[in-house]
Amino acid sequence: MTVMDAALREALKALRLSGMLETLDAHLAQAHGGELGHLDFLQVLCQDEITRRETVAFQRR
């Protein structure tokens, strides 16, 4: 884990973006491997957070 990875993890925790945090390792590996560009990386992280929030809201209902 790099310093930037650690800083990103702390920022996600502070912002309470646990959906992103849960899948960060997998998506970082994809990005480092060249499978995801910058915008793709951000998009999949955002989608993970949206999915987690929708799931939690559905479970509450």
C-alpha positions as CSV (number, residue, x, y, z in Angstrom):
1,M,0.0,0.0,0.0
2,T,1.3,3.4,-0.9
3,V,1.1,6.6,1.0
4,M,-1.5,7.8,-1.5
5,D,-3.6,4.6,-1.1
6,A,-3.5,5.1,2.7
7,A,-4.6,8.7,2.3
8,L,-7.4,7.7,0.0
9,R,-8.6,5.1,2.5
10,E,-8.6,7.7,5.3
11,A,-10.5,10.2,3.1
12,L,-13.1,7.6,2.3
13,K,-13.5,6.8,6.0
14,A,-13.9,10.4,6.9
15,L,-16.5,10.9,4.2
16,R,-18.3,7.8,5.3
17,L,-18.0,6.2,1.8
18,S,-17.8,2.6,2.9
19,G,-19.1,1.2,-0.4
20,M,-16.1,2.7,-2.1
21,L,-13.8,1.5,0.7
22,E,-15.0,-2.1,0.6
23,T,-14.0,-2.5,-3.1
24,L,-11.0,-0.2,-3.2
25,D,-8.4,-2.9,-3.3
26,A,-9.9,-4.7,-6.2
27,H,-10.3,-1.5,-8.3
28,L,-6.8,-0.3,-7.4
29,A,-5.4,-3.6,-8.7
30,Q,-7.4,-3.1,-11.9
31,A,-6.2,0.5,-12.2
32,H,-2.5,-0.5,-11.6
33,G,-2.9,-3.3,-14.1
34,G,-4.0,-0.8,-16.8
35,E,-7.6,-2.2,-16.9
36,L,-9.1,1.1,-15.6
37,G,-8.4,4.6,-16.6
38,H,-8.8,7.5,-14.2
39,L,-12.4,8.3,-15.1
40,D,-13.3,4.6,-15.2
41,F,-11.8,4.1,-11.7
42,L,-13.8,7.0,-10.3
43,Q,-17.0,5.8,-12.0
44,V,-16.8,2.2,-10.6
45,L,-16.0,3.5,-7.1
46,C,-19.0,5.9,-7.3
47,Q,-21.2,3.1,-8.6
48,D,-20.1,0.8,-5.7
49,E,-21.2,3.5,-3.2
50,I,-24.5,4.1,-4.9
51,T,-25.2,0.3,-4.9
52,R,-24.3,0.0,-1.2
53,R,-26.6,2.9,-0.3
54,E,-29.5,1.6,-2.4
55,T,-29.1,-1.9,-0.8
56,V,-29.0,-0.4,2.7
57,A,-32.1,1.7,2.0
58,F,-33.9,-1.3,0.6
59,Q,-33.1,-3.4,3.6
60,R,-34.4,-0.7,5.9
61,R,-37.7,-0.6,4.1
